[in-house]
Amino acid sequence: MRSGFASLIGRPNAGKSTLLNLLVGTKLAIVSDKPQTTRNQILAVKNLEGGIAGQIVFVDTPGIHRPLHRMNVRMVDLAVDTLKKVDVLVVVLDASTKTGAGDRYLLTLIERTTAPVILALNKIDLIAKNQLLPLIDWYRQQRDFAAIVPVSALTGDGQVELEQAVVELLPEGAPLYPDDYLTDQPERVLAAETVREKVLKYTRAELPFSTAVVVDRFDEPGHDEILRIYCSILVERGTQKRIVIGRGGTLIKKIGTEARQELEAFFGTGVYLDLHVKVRAGWRNDERVLSELGITKRS
């Protein structure tokens, strides 16, 4: 039996969150086509029975990027801190995009870890097979990886191979969490992130980066079996508030409907979801708001 922690680290939009959802078999991390979607660490447990038995505690992290606000500084710190705290490091790279300075910086950054490093070349469903081998050879020349695993978080190709590559490198030991333990994410956080995912889906330009969702009240189901969730969507300017609300409230209604349906499926109960948009200028540089959002500050 092997058990331990494996961090998923990479640049924004590498597909780490989609990969995490695939690995644990359920949606824990929100996904979108916008960079910097993941803002917090997400811990998720996967128990393996076939092949080498073990328990992998995956840690999804924000993408490594150049921080422009205090929020982004905290996000990058969360990712970098895992380099010294995990048993295995899984570097997730987008195989469908040309290797650039950001990828090379990431390879330099992981020199700080003493843990074995697996390279997961994600999105192989988007490239021709004859492009894959030269890419693998190039990365082999850059660093002595413990393993290089081509994978598609979208189709599931390479999932089993990646899981076995990780568990082989974990230390021997008993499971760290009970068999039925899935994630460290509180229900309030899951609710807020579900709403934020819908905001990301329907907004463009700067708006996705300057919005956040705070759960003001989370009332457990009573006799009517309805879970009541009251959320505030934070924006930085009045013009952004009008965009999120939409003409005649059409956009906020669409966001609320889709989020409510997803939350009902996740929690297995009826959900009443109340959304309000609030202007809070400069919240991305407000330490109190960042702490309220659960974006941890480096100790």
Backbone as CSV, one residue per row, in Angstrom:
resi,resn,N_x,N_y,N_z,CA_x,CA_y,CA_z,C_x,C_y,C_z
1,MET,0.849,-1.196,0.000,0.000,0.000,0.000,0.877,1.236,0.000
2,ARG,0.585,2.168,-0.893,1.319,3.427,-0.950,0.353,4.583,-0.784
3,SER,0.821,5.653,-0.195,-0.040,6.821,-0.031,0.824,8.069,0.092
4,GLY,0.249,9.201,-0.347,0.989,10.445,-0.240,0.347,11.538,-1.078
5,PHE,1.031,12.686,-1.121,0.509,13.869,-1.792,1.171,14.066,-3.152
6,ALA,0.345,14.413,-4.138,0.841,14.696,-5.489,0.251,16.018,-5.953
7,SER,1.104,16.979,-6.215,0.643,18.302,-6.633,0.572,18.393,-8.150
8,LEU,-0.513,18.992,-8.643,-0.649,19.317,-10.063,-0.247,20.774,-10.234
9,ILE,0.802,21.009,-10.991,1.308,22.370,-11.148,1.532,22.642,-12.626
10,GLY,1.326,23.892,-13.037,1.502,24.238,-14.446,1.120,25.670,-14.707
11,ARG,1.141,26.056,-15.963,0.762,27.410,-16.349,-0.759,27.502,-16.458
12,PRO,-1.300,28.724,-16.480,-2.748,28.865,-16.663,-3.216,28.207,-17.959
13,ASN,-4.393,27.610,-17.896,-5.027,26.968,-19.058,-4.318,25.701,-19.530
14,ALA,-3.501,25.110,-18.672,-2.862,23.844,-19.044,-3.828,22.677,-18.904
15,GLY,-4.946,22.912,-18.199,-5.940,21.857,-18.032,-5.820,21.100,-16.727
16,LYS,-5.191,21.704,-15.718,-5.003,21.019,-14.432,-6.327,20.676,-13.761
17,SER,-7.245,21.626,-13.756,-8.520,21.402,-13.073,-9.363,20.345,-13.779
18,THR,-9.374,20.374,-15.110,-10.087,19.348,-15.861,-9.473,17.983,-15.589
19,LEU,-8.155,17.945,-15.492,-7.456,16.701,-15.194,-7.789,16.207,-13.791
20,LEU,-7.835,17.111,-12.826,-8.199,16.716,-11.463,-9.596,16.099,-11.438
21,ASN,-10.545,16.733,-12.101,-11.916,16.209,-12.143,-11.953,14.814,-12.760
22,LEU,-11.152,14.602,-13.800,-11.076,13.287,-14.432,-10.516,12.260,-13.459
23,LEU,-9.448,12.610,-12.773,-8.757,11.665,-11.897,-9.627,11.210,-10.733
24,VAL,-10.412,12.118,-10.169,-11.224,11.750,-9.002,-12.642,11.336,-9.391
25,GLY,-12.990,11.492,-10.667,-14.268,10.995,-11.147,-15.469,11.850,-10.837
26,THR,-15.260,13.082,-10.431,-16.373,13.999,-10.187,-15.861,15.430,-10.320
27,LYS,-16.771,16.368,-10.483,-16.368,17.753,-10.683,-16.172,18.456,-9.345
28,LEU,-14.912,18.707,-9.020,-14.569,19.445,-7.808,-14.016,20.827,-8.136
29,ALA,-13.331,20.940,-9.266,-12.715,22.208,-9.664,-13.473,22.776,-10.850
30,ILE,-13.766,24.072,-10.805,-14.457,24.690,-11.931,-13.497,24.817,-13.099
31,VAL,-14.054,24.826,-14.297,-13.222,24.927,-15.495,-13.808,25.992,-16.420
32,SER,-12.939,26.643,-17.157,-13.365,27.607,-18.168,-12.223,27.812,-19.138
33,ASP,-12.496,28.555,-20.209,-11.453,28.842,-21.183,-10.669,30.098,-20.810
34,LYS,-10.948,30.640,-19.623,-10.247,31.847,-19.167,-9.016,31.448,-18.341
35,PRO,-7.867,32.109,-18.557,-6.708,31.850,-17.708,-7.002,32.238,-16.258
36,GLN,-6.237,31.632,-15.351,-6.308,31.963,-13.926,-7.677,31.652,-13.319
37,THR,-8.334,30.617,-13.831,-9.631,30.231,-13.278,-9.484,29.730,-11.853
38,THR,-8.486,28.864,-11.609,-8.266,28.319,-10.271,-7.560,29.351,-9.401
39,ARG,-8.152,29.651,-8.251,-7.578,30.656,-7.349,-7.139,30.073,-6.013
40,ASN,-7.571,28.860,-5.699,-7.240,28.236,-4.424,-6.647,26.858,-4.652
41,GLN,-6.004,26.337,-3.619,-5.617,24.937,-3.642,-6.856,24.075,-3.444
42,ILE,-6.918,22.967,-4.164,-8.004,22.016,-3.990,-7.400,20.648,-3.726
43,LEU,-7.723,20.076,-2.596,-7.237,18.754,-2.233,-8.318,17.729,-2.581
44,ALA,-7.929,16.665,-3.277,-8.885,15.635,-3.681,-8.231,14.264,-3.570
45,VAL,-8.970,13.296,-3.065,-8.420,11.973,-2.760,-8.886,10.947,-3.790
46,LYS,-7.915,10.167,-4.285,-8.225,9.070,-5.217,-7.656,7.767,-4.656
47,ASN,-8.520,6.767,-4.462,-8.104,5.452,-3.986,-7.968,4.514,-5.176
48,LEU,-6.835,3.828,-5.258,-6.554,2.914,-6.358,-6.536,1.480,-5.851
49,GLU,-7.196,0.596,-6.589,-7.224,-0.818,-6.215,-6.526,-1.690,-7.256
50,GLY,-6.707,-1.395,-8.552,-6.036,-2.164,-9.584,-4.581,-1.763,-9.703
51,GLY,-3.725,-2.705,-10.200,-2.304,-2.395,-10.329,-1.680,-2.242,-8.958
52,ILE,-0.966,-1.146,-8.756,-0.399,-0.860,-7.436,-1.461,-0.171,-6.598
53,ALA,-1.831,-0.788,-5.482,-2.863,-0.216,-4.617,-2.300,0.979,-3.873
54,GLY,-3.149,1.982,-3.679,-2.680,3.141,-2.946,-3.717,4.233,-2.866
55,GLN,-3.359,5.281,-2.158,-4.210,6.453,-2.042,-3.399,7.675,-2.458
56,ILE,-3.860,8.335,-3.506,-3.197,9.552,-3.976,-4.012,10.752,-3.512
57,VAL,-3.350,11.658,-2.816,-3.998,12.899,-2.411,-3.526,13.976,-3.387
58,PHE,-4.354,14.254,-4.375,-4.001,15.252,-5.383,-4.208,16.661,-4.826
59,VAL,-3.324,17.565,-5.198,-3.438,18.970,-4.815,-3.418,19.800,-6.092
60,ASP,-4.584,20.328,-6.469,-4.669,21.211,-7.635,-4.261,22.613,-7.207
61,THR,-3.518,23.314,-8.048,-2.984,24.623,-7.679,-3.295,25.657,-8.761
62,PRO,-3.293,26.937,-8.395,-3.436,27.993,-9.416,-2.290,27.941,-10.421
63,GLY,-2.548,28.431,-11.620,-1.515,28.439,-12.648,-0.385,29.404,-12.324
64,ILE,0.823,29.024,-12.708,1.995,29.884,-12.516,1.962,30.995,-13.569
65,HIS,1.895,32.246,-13.109,1.843,33.378,-14.021,2.481,34.599,-13.361
66,ARG,2.648,35.650,-14.126,3.227,36.890,-13.588,2.139,37.642,-12.822
67,PRO,2.273,37.779,-11.497,1.214,38.404,-10.697,1.174,39.912,-10.850
68,LEU,-0.061,40.447,-11.000,-0.243,41.890,-11.145,-1.007,42.492,-9.967
69,HIS,-1.637,41.658,-9.141,-2.367,42.124,-7.964,-1.991,41.250,-6.777
70,ARG,-2.357,41.695,-5.589,-2.079,40.890,-4.403,-2.758,39.533,-4.484
71,MET,-3.945,39.507,-5.101,-4.625,38.230,-5.277,-3.752,37.267,-6.069
72,ASN,-3.177,37.743,-7.173,-2.362,36.880,-8.017,-1.081,36.450,-7.314
73,VAL,-0.534,37.344,-6.485,0.654,36.981,-5.701,0.330,35.813,-4.784
74,ARG,-0.813,35.889,-4.112,-1.223,34.789,-3.233,-1.434,33.506,-4.035
75,MET,-2.044,33.620,-5.208,-2.301,32.444,-6.029,-1.004,31.746,-6.423
76,VAL,-0.038,32.513,-6.906,1.229,31.919,-7.327,1.975,31.342,-6.131
77,ASP,1.915,32.029,-4.991,2.558,31.511,-3.773,1.995,30.155,-3.384
78,LEU,0.670,29.986,-3.527,0.043,28.707,-3.203,0.632,27.586,-4.046
79,ALA,0.839,27.859,-5.325,1.390,26.844,-6.214,2.850,26.543,-5.883
80,VAL,3.641,27.590,-5.706,5.075,27.414,-5.453,5.315,26.710,-4.121
81,ASP,4.484,26.993,-3.127,4.661,26.378,-1.813,4.549,24.856,-1.855
82,THR,3.798,24.326,-2.811,3.640,22.868,-2.866,4.916,22.164,-3.308
83,LEU,5.840,22.899,-3.905,7.071,22.280,-4.394,7.827,21.569,-3.281
84,LYS,7.714,22.083,-2.063,8.469,21.529,-0.941,7.614,20.708,0.014
85,LYS,6.341,20.513,-0.334,5.426,19.891,0.623,4.780,18.603,0.129
86,VAL,5.127,18.160,-1.079,4.453,16.990,-1.632,5.451,15.864,-1.889
87,ASP,4.916,14.662,-2.078,5.752,13.484,-2.331,6.067,13.323,-3.811
88,VAL,5.152,13.788,-4.656,5.335,13.712,-6.107,4.821,15.018,-6.726
89,LEU,5.551,15.507,-7.714,5.124,16.711,-8.423,4.720,16.317,-9.842
90,VAL,3.496,16.676,-10.224,3.013,16.406,-11.578,2.931,17.741,-12.321
91,VAL,3.833,17.937,-13.267,3.847,19.158,-14.062,2.937,18.942,-15.267
92,VAL,1.878,19.745,-15.354,0.906,19.605,-16.433,1.183,20.679,-17.481
93,LEU,1.480,20.248,-18.698,1.749,21.180,-19.787,0.779,20.929,-20.937
94,ASP,0.441,21.984,-21.642,-0.459,21.912,-22.786,0.351,21.504,-24.010
95,ALA,0.168,20.254,-24.447,0.942,19.743,-25.583,0.529,20.370,-26.903
96,SER,-0.626,21.024,-26.935,-1.142,21.572,-28.195,-0.642,22.978,-28.492
97,THR,0.075,23.583,-27.563,0.593,24.932,-27.783,2.114,24.915,-27.872
98,LYS,2.653,25.872,-28.574,4.091,25.950,-28.767,4.787,26.253,-27.441
99,THR,5.875,25.561,-27.182,6.644,25.792,-25.963,7.205,27.211,-25.964
100,GLY,7.011,27.916,-24.840,7.449,29.302,-24.761,8.240,29.596,-23.503
101,ALA,8.435,30.894,-23.258,9.228,31.318,-22.107,8.590,30.876,-20.793
102,GLY,7.248,30.884,-20.735,6.564,30.473,-19.520,6.817,29.019,-19.173
103,ASP,6.853,28.150,-20.193,7.152,26.737,-19.970,8.587,26.559,-19.489
104,ARG,9.509,27.301,-20.103,10.912,27.192,-19.691,11.098,27.705,-18.271
105,TYR,10.375,28.773,-17.907,10.449,29.269,-16.528,9.938,28.211,-15.557
106,LEU,8.866,27.537,-15.927,8.303,26.500,-15.069,9.313,25.376,-14.847
107,LEU,10.027,24.987,-15.909,11.044,23.942,-15.770,12.162,24.387,-14.834
108,THR,12.478,25.671,-14.860,13.492,26.204,-13.935,12.964,26.207,-12.511
109,LEU,11.703,26.571,-12.361,11.083,26.672,-11.035,11.055,25.330,-10.317
110,ILE,10.782,24.254,-11.045,10.644,22.955,-10.384,11.980,22.383,-9.934
111,GLU,13.069,23.055,-10.254,14.357,22.615,-9.728,14.407,22.779,-8.207
112,ARG,13.465,23.554,-7.662,13.437,23.765,-6.208,12.930,22.542,-5.457
113,THR,12.288,21.619,-6.132,11.706,20.481,-5.431,12.688,19.331,-5.337
114,THR,12.571,18.577,-4.259,13.365,17.355,-4.116,12.508,16.132,-4.420
115,ALA,11.226,16.354,-4.684,10.310,15.260,-4.988,10.497,14.809,-6.434
116,PRO,10.217,13.546,-6.734,10.254,13.101,-8.128,9.224,13.860,-8.955
117,VAL,9.559,14.143,-10.214,8.702,14.965,-11.065,8.213,14.156,-12.262
118,ILE,6.901,14.130,-12.426,6.268,13.514,-13.593,5.791,14.636,-14.517
119,LEU,6.047,14.485,-15.801,5.538,15.446,-16.780,4.291,14.859,-17.430
120,ALA,3.161,15.533,-17.277,1.919,15.129,-17.924,1.685,16.047,-19.110
121,LEU,1.839,15.512,-20.308,1.598,16.290,-21.526,0.118,16.184,-21.850
122,ASN,-0.624,17.227,-21.516,-2.081,17.216,-21.621,-2.543,17.699,-23.003
123,LYS,-3.805,17.430,-23.289,-4.477,17.852,-24.525,-3.903,17.165,-25.767
124,ILE,-3.505,15.894,-25.616,-2.960,15.176,-26.768,-4.037,14.892,-27.812
125,ASP,-5.305,15.065,-27.426,-6.386,14.891,-28.396,-6.395,16.011,-29.438
126,LEU,-5.636,17.075,-29.176,-5.622,18.227,-30.085,-4.423,18.224,-31.028
127,ILE,-3.552,17.214,-30.948,-2.369,17.199,-31.805,-2.285,15.877,-32.563
128,ALA,-1.563,15.903,-33.672,-1.341,14.683,-34.454,-0.345,13.789,-33.729
129,LYS,-0.502,12.485,-33.902,0.362,11.531,-33.196,1.826,11.709,-33.555
130,ASN,2.104,12.100,-34.810,3.507,12.254,-35.210,4.173,13.480,-34.594
131,GLN,3.379,14.341,-33.919,3.956,15.493,-33.224,4.343,15.162,-31.796
132,LEU,3.811,14.072,-31.284,3.967,13.767,-29.864,5.377,13.286,-29.520
133,LEU,5.918,12.371,-30.295,7.235,11.816,-29.967,8.337,12.882,-29.972
134,PRO,8.397,13.769,-30.984,9.415,14.835,-30.932,9.257,15.727,-29.701
135,LEU,8.010,15.962,-29.279,7.768,16.781,-28.096,8.284,16.081,-26.841
136,ILE,7.996,14.799,-26.728,8.497,14.028,-25.588,10.022,14.030,-25.569
137,ASP,10.647,13.844,-26.733,12.111,13.835,-26.816,12.693,15.174,-26.385
138,TRP,12.015,16.273,-26.789,12.521,17.609,-26.421,12.512,17.785,-24.916
139,TYR,11.419,17.377,-24.271,11.341,17.539,-22.817,12.305,16.604,-22.093
140,ARG,12.573,15.439,-22.655,13.558,14.537,-22.041,14.945,15.169,-22.018
141,GLN,15.214,15.993,-23.019,16.513,16.660,-23.076,16.612,17.809,-22.070
142,GLN,15.465,18.328,-21.623,15.471,19.465,-20.712,15.676,19.055,-19.261
143,ARG,15.161,17.852,-18.912,15.198,17.427,-17.507,15.011,15.916,-17.421
144,ASP,15.570,15.346,-16.381,15.418,13.910,-16.141,14.129,13.674,-15.356
145,PHE,13.018,13.571,-16.063,11.739,13.337,-15.412,11.622,11.887,-14.956
146,ALA,10.903,11.681,-13.856,10.641,10.322,-13.389,9.784,9.571,-14.395
147,ALA,8.913,10.291,-15.097,8.079,9.718,-16.150,7.507,10.852,-16.981
148,ILE,7.267,10.570,-18.252,6.561,11.501,-19.131,5.325,10.766,-19.633
149,VAL,4.154,11.302,-19.312,2.898,10.614,-19.621,2.022,11.495,-20.507
150,PRO,1.785,11.102,-21.742,0.804,11.815,-22.575,-0.602,11.536,-22.046
151,VAL,-1.424,12.551,-21.977,-2.751,12.392,-21.383,-3.727,13.381,-22.017
152,SER,-4.992,13.017,-22.002,-6.036,13.951,-22.402,-7.060,14.011,-21.287
153,ALA,-7.123,15.142,-20.618,-8.098,15.311,-19.544,-9.517,15.303,-20.088
154,LEU,-9.660,15.568,-21.398,-10.983,15.618,-22.015,-11.512,14.224,-22.361
155,THR,-10.657,13.385,-22.932,-11.095,12.055,-23.374,-10.776,10.950,-22.375
156,GLY,-9.856,11.209,-21.461,-9.461,10.183,-20.493,-8.275,9.355,-20.926
157,ASP,-7.761,9.568,-22.143,-6.579,8.838,-22.595,-5.399,9.115,-21.654
158,GLY,-4.726,8.051,-21.229,-3.551,8.194,-20.379,-3.851,8.311,-18.894
159,GLN,-5.125,8.301,-18.510,-5.471,8.463,-17.096,-4.869,7.360,-16.228
160,VAL,-5.093,6.108,-16.627,-4.592,4.980,-15.832,-3.073,5.018,-15.760
161,GLU,-2.432,5.310,-16.873,-0.967,5.363,-16.899,-0.439,6.453,-15.967
162,LEU,-1.114,7.600,-15.936,-0.683,8.684,-15.063,-0.869,8.305,-13.598
163,GLU,-2.013,7.733,-13.264,-2.262,7.326,-11.875,-1.227,6.313,-11.404
164,GLN,-0.911,5.331,-12.242,0.075,4.321,-11.845,1.480,4.921,-11.732
165,ALA,1.805,5.868,-12.614,3.114,6.527,-12.528,3.250,7.290,-11.219
166,VAL,2.147,7.919,-10.775,2.171,8.675,-9.517,2.287,7.729,-8.326
167,VAL,1.420,6.719,-8.262,1.370,5.862,-7.072,2.666,5.074,-6.901
168,GLU,3.334,4.742,-7.992,4.613,4.037,-7.900,5.667,4.839,-7.154
169,LEU,5.542,6.158,-7.198,6.545,7.032,-6.589,6.196,7.461,-5.168
170,LEU,4.996,7.120,-4.707,4.587,7.497,-3.358,5.256,6.588,-2.329
171,PRO,5.467,7.085,-1.122,6.047,6.226,-0.073,5.062,5.159,0.380
172,GLU,5.585,4.067,0.883,4.728,3.033,1.441,4.090,3.546,2.724
173,GLY,2.836,3.185,2.926,2.157,3.638,4.135,0.665,3.447,4.036
174,ALA,0.006,3.557,5.174,-1.445,3.413,5.237,-2.111,4.637,4.630
175,PRO,-3.397,4.526,4.241,-4.115,5.684,3.698,-4.108,6.852,4.673
176,LEU,-4.048,8.046,4.118,-4.023,9.254,4.937,-5.432,9.733,5.273
177,TYR,-6.417,9.302,4.470,-7.804,9.723,4.665,-8.722,8.499,4.586
178,PRO,-9.914,8.577,5.193,-10.884,7.472,5.092,-11.265,7.205,3.647
179,ASP,-11.747,6.002,3.378,-12.097,5.607,2.014,-13.145,6.507,1.377
180,ASP,-14.054,7.048,2.188,-15.145,7.861,1.640,-14.823,9.354,1.624
181,TYR,-13.587,9.731,1.953,-13.202,11.145,1.951,-12.868,11.564,0.522
182,LEU,-13.414,12.695,0.077,-13.210,13.141,-1.297,-12.386,14.415,-1.396
183,THR,-12.755,15.454,-0.634,-12.104,16.749,-0.809,-12.143,17.563,0.476
184,ASP,-11.240,18.549,0.543,-11.208,19.459,1.686,-12.042,20.712,1.433
185,GLN,-12.681,20.788,0.266,-13.429,21.992,-0.090,-14.765,22.049,0.648
186,PRO,-14.990,23.085,1.480,-16.280,23.224,2.160,-17.406,23.420,1.158
187,GLU,-18.621,23.072,1.559,-19.763,23.212,0.662,-19.970,24.659,0.230
188,ARG,-19.682,25.602,1.117,-19.828,27.022,0.771,-18.895,27.397,-0.381
189,VAL,-17.676,26.871,-0.343,-16.704,27.166,-1.395,-17.150,26.548,-2.716
190,LEU,-17.632,25.316,-2.665,-18.114,24.665,-3.877,-19.272,25.451,-4.504
191,ALA,-20.140,25.982,-3.654,-21.264,26.781,-4.158,-20.778,28.070,-4.806
192,ALA,-19.866,28.769,-4.130,-19.340,30.031,-4.666,-18.613,29.808,-5.987
193,GLU,-17.832,28.748,-6.065,-17.079,28.474,-7.282,-18.000,28.087,-8.438
194,THR,-19.084,27.398,-8.138,-20.040,27.047,-9.187,-20.653,28.305,-9.801
195,VAL,-21.012,29.261,-8.948,-21.554,30.528,-9.449,-20.485,31.266,-10.262
196,ARG,-19.250,31.287,-9.763,-18.184,32.004,-10.474,-17.911,31.373,-11.833
197,GLU,-18.022,30.057,-11.926,-17.815,29.404,-13.204,-18.806,29.908,-14.249
198,LYS,-20.062,30.126,-13.835,-21.070,30.615,-14.778,-20.814,32.074,-15.146
199,VAL,-20.293,32.854,-14.206,-19.915,34.237,-14.519,-18.803,34.234,-15.566
200,LEU,-17.807,33.357,-15.377,-16.708,33.255,-16.343,-17.224,32.851,-17.720
201,LYS,-18.207,31.979,-17.724,-18.743,31.468,-18.990,-19.365,32.567,-19.837
202,TYR,-20.015,33.525,-19.187,-20.800,34.512,-19.937,-20.188,35.909,-19.969
203,THR,-18.980,36.077,-19.487,-18.348,37.401,-19.530,-17.016,37.324,-20.262
204,ARG,-16.572,38.452,-20.735,-15.349,38.512,-21.544,-14.471,39.664,-21.073
205,ALA,-13.367,39.846,-21.821,-12.403,40.924,-21.574,-11.879,40.858,-20.139
206,GLU,-11.882,41.980,-19.429,-11.313,42.044,-18.084,-12.246,41.484,-17.023
207,LEU,-13.537,41.419,-17.321,-14.518,41.064,-16.297,-14.247,39.736,-15.579
208,PRO,-13.878,38.651,-16.276,-13.641,37.395,-15.561,-12.576,37.500,-14.474
209,PHE,-11.590,38.365,-14.685,-10.494,38.481,-13.725,-10.826,39.417,-12.566
210,SER,-11.830,40.262,-12.747,-12.147,41.252,-11.717,-13.452,40.927,-11.000
211,THR,-13.882,39.667,-11.069,-15.079,39.243,-10.351,-14.737,38.157,-9.347
212,ALA,-15.514,38.100,-8.295,-15.385,37.057,-7.279,-16.767,36.793,-6.714
213,VAL,-16.923,35.664,-6.041,-18.211,35.312,-5.459,-18.024,34.977,-3.982
214,VAL,-18.829,35.621,-3.158,-18.812,35.391,-1.712,-20.163,34.819,-1.297
215,VAL,-20.152,33.752,-0.502,-21.395,33.193,0.034,-21.715,33.938,1.334
216,ASP,-22.802,34.678,1.334,-23.207,35.438,2.519,-23.960,34.571,3.526
217,ARG,-24.781,33.663,3.023,-25.536,32.742,3.895,-25.654,31.385,3.206
218,PHE,-25.560,30.343,4.017,-25.679,28.980,3.504,-26.557,28.230,4.491
219,ASP,-27.846,28.153,4.193,-28.820,27.556,5.115,-29.115,26.115,4.708
220,GLU,-28.780,25.188,5.596,-29.020,23.775,5.327,-30.517,23.506,5.120
221,PRO,-30.852,22.461,4.355,-32.263,22.152,4.097,-33.046,21.905,5.385
222,GLY,-34.239,22.478,5.457,-35.139,22.259,6.590,-36.200,21.253,6.236
223,HIS,-37.382,21.441,6.769,-38.473,20.510,6.520,-38.897,20.490,5.055
224,ASP,-38.637,21.603,4.344,-39.012,21.662,2.928,-37.942,21.089,2.001
225,GLU,-36.799,20.640,2.590,-35.710,20.016,1.842,-35.126,20.944,0.775
226,ILE,-35.121,22.221,1.074,-34.546,23.214,0.159,-33.277,23.802,0.784
227,LEU,-32.161,23.709,0.066,-30.913,24.337,0.473,-30.937,25.780,-0.017
228,ARG,-30.747,26.718,0.899,-30.811,28.140,0.536,-29.419,28.756,0.587
229,ILE,-29.011,29.316,-0.551,-27.673,29.895,-0.676,-27.805,31.332,-1.160
230,TYR,-27.193,32.248,-0.426,-27.238,33.671,-0.763,-25.812,34.123,-1.085
231,CYS,-25.601,34.604,-2.305,-24.263,34.954,-2.766,-24.175,36.398,-3.241
232,SER,-22.992,36.981,-3.056,-22.674,38.289,-3.632,-21.608,38.095,-4.706
233,ILE,-21.874,38.628,-5.888,-20.881,38.643,-6.963,-20.180,39.993,-6.911
234,LEU,-18.899,39.981,-6.615,-18.137,41.226,-6.484,-17.560,41.653,-7.834
235,VAL,-17.682,42.922,-8.135,-17.035,43.519,-9.299,-16.345,44.799,-8.834
236,GLU,-15.533,45.387,-9.708,-14.748,46.551,-9.301,-15.335,47.885,-9.752
237,ARG,-16.233,47.851,-10.744,-16.788,49.105,-11.251,-18.278,48.968,-11.528
238,GLY,-18.966,50.100,-11.517,-20.390,50.101,-11.790,-20.737,49.600,-13.176
239,THR,-19.877,49.904,-14.162,-20.129,49.423,-15.520,-20.091,47.898,-15.574
240,GLN,-19.225,47.310,-14.767,-19.143,45.847,-14.722,-20.394,45.257,-14.082
241,LYS,-20.928,45.941,-13.089,-22.155,45.476,-12.449,-23.288,45.403,-13.463
242,ARG,-23.388,46.428,-14.298,-24.451,46.442,-15.296,-24.287,45.305,-16.301
243,ILE,-23.048,44.985,-16.633,-22.803,43.890,-17.578,-23.239,42.555,-16.977
244,VAL,-22.872,42.305,-15.717,-23.202,41.035,-15.070,-24.712,40.882,-14.908
245,ILE,-25.388,41.980,-14.594,-26.847,41.914,-14.441,-27.509,41.693,-15.795
246,GLY,-27.008,42.382,-16.824,-27.569,42.244,-18.157,-28.833,43.068,-18.324
247,ARG,-29.245,43.265,-19.560,-30.439,44.056,-19.851,-31.681,43.377,-19.263
248,GLY,-32.352,44.095,-18.390,-33.549,43.544,-17.762,-33.264,42.363,-16.841
249,GLY,-31.995,42.226,-16.412,-31.633,41.131,-15.509,-31.475,39.795,-16.204
250,THR,-31.330,39.796,-17.533,-31.292,38.534,-18.275,-30.042,37.698,-17.977
251,LEU,-28.881,38.371,-17.866,-27.652,37.606,-17.676,-27.558,37.024,-16.269
252,ILE,-27.884,37.825,-15.253,-27.814,37.320,-13.887,-28.800,36.170,-13.695
253,LYS,-29.925,36.238,-14.394,-30.897,35.146,-14.318,-30.335,33.881,-14.945
254,LYS,-29.652,34.020,-16.092,-29.065,32.870,-16.766,-27.965,32.238,-15.895
255,ILE,-27.139,33.088,-15.308,-26.077,32.614,-14.413,-26.685,31.852,-13.241
256,GLY,-27.715,32.425,-12.639,-28.350,31.806,-11.482,-29.019,30.485,-11.812
257,THR,-29.691,30.427,-12.947,-30.391,29.195,-13.339,-29.422,28.050,-13.562
258,GLU,-28.343,28.308,-14.308,-27.379,27.245,-14.587,-26.647,26.808,-13.316
259,ALA,-26.281,27.774,-12.470,-25.595,27.431,-11.220,-26.515,26.625,-10.312
260,ARG,-27.775,27.033,-10.212,-28.724,26.319,-9.347,-28.908,24.882,-9.813
261,GLN,-29.053,24.673,-11.103,-29.241,23.322,-11.619,-28.031,22.431,-11.312
262,GLU,-26.844,22.986,-11.441,-25.641,22.208,-11.157,-25.522,21.909,-9.666
263,LEU,-25.857,22.873,-8.835,-25.793,22.671,-7.390,-26.822,21.647,-6.926
264,GLU,-27.990,21.652,-7.525,-29.009,20.661,-7.172,-28.533,19.252,-7.501
265,ALA,-27.863,19.106,-8.638,-27.338,17.800,-9.020,-26.224,17.368,-8.074
266,PHE,-25.380,18.308,-7.657,-24.255,17.982,-6.788,-24.724,17.637,-5.372
267,PHE,-25.611,18.457,-4.821,-26.046,18.253,-3.439,-27.202,17.257,-3.317
268,GLY,-27.841,16.947,-4.428,-28.934,15.993,-4.400,-30.166,16.491,-3.674
269,THR,-30.411,17.781,-3.746,-31.581,18.370,-3.103,-31.985,19.630,-3.848
270,GLY,-33.179,20.150,-3.555,-33.588,21.408,-4.155,-32.741,22.559,-3.636
271,VAL,-32.499,23.538,-4.480,-31.657,24.683,-4.104,-32.379,25.981,-4.445
272,TYR,-32.401,26.892,-3.471,-32.833,28.267,-3.722,-31.566,29.107,-3.738
273,LEU,-31.281,29.736,-4.877,-30.048,30.496,-5.036,-30.376,31.965,-5.248
274,ASP,-29.876,32.818,-4.368,-30.118,34.254,-4.422,-28.807,34.957,-4.757
275,LEU,-28.780,35.689,-5.860,-27.558,36.362,-6.304,-27.734,37.875,-6.327
276,HIS,-26.718,38.578,-5.810,-26.683,40.041,-5.885,-25.296,40.456,-6.360
277,VAL,-25.235,41.503,-7.162,-23.962,42.019,-7.663,-23.594,43.267,-6.860
278,LYS,-22.376,43.277,-6.317,-21.922,44.402,-5.501,-20.620,44.972,-6.055
279,VAL,-20.517,46.292,-6.051,-19.289,46.961,-6.482,-18.370,47.121,-5.277
280,ARG,-17.175,46.584,-5.397,-16.170,46.743,-4.343,-14.847,47.054,-5.029
281,ALA,-14.576,48.351,-5.170,-13.402,48.796,-5.917,-12.113,48.254,-5.285
282,GLY,-11.205,47.773,-6.135,-9.886,47.335,-5.680,-9.875,46.095,-4.816
283,TRP,-10.889,45.247,-4.916,-10.948,44.092,-4.020,-9.777,43.132,-4.228
284,ARG,-9.189,43.121,-5.452,-8.072,42.200,-5.715,-6.811,42.568,-4.944
285,ASN,-6.774,43.790,-4.413,-5.632,44.211,-3.591,-6.017,44.375,-2.122
286,ASP,-7.220,43.953,-1.768,-7.725,44.078,-0.404,-7.461,42.775,0.349
287,GLU,-6.512,42.823,1.306,-6.113,41.614,2.025,-7.292,40.971,2.759
288,ARG,-8.183,41.785,3.312,-9.323,41.249,4.062,-10.272,40.487,3.142
289,VAL,-10.541,41.061,1.979,-11.429,40.395,1.026,-10.798,39.104,0.517
290,LEU,-9.510,39.132,0.238,-8.822,37.933,-0.251,-8.884,36.805,0.777
291,SER,-8.720,37.167,2.050,-8.837,36.160,3.104,-10.262,35.635,3.205
292,GLU,-11.224,36.530,3.025,-12.632,36.131,3.047,-12.943,35.160,1.916
293,LEU,-12.257,35.318,0.797,-12.453,34.448,-0.350,-11.692,33.139,-0.201
294,GLY,-10.884,33.026,0.845,-10.133,31.795,1.078,-8.857,31.689,0.289
295,ILE,-8.392,32.796,-0.306,-7.128,32.793,-1.048,-6.014,33.031,-0.040
296,THR,-5.425,31.958,0.413,-4.519,31.967,1.558,-3.277,32.806,1.328
297,LYS,-2.864,33.508,2.368,-1.635,34.294,2.329,-0.492,33.448,2.846
298,ARG,0.654,33.544,2.181,1.834,32.768,2.599,2.215,33.151,4.027
299,SER,2.416,32.152,4.877,2.758,32.400,6.291,4.239,32.710,6.442
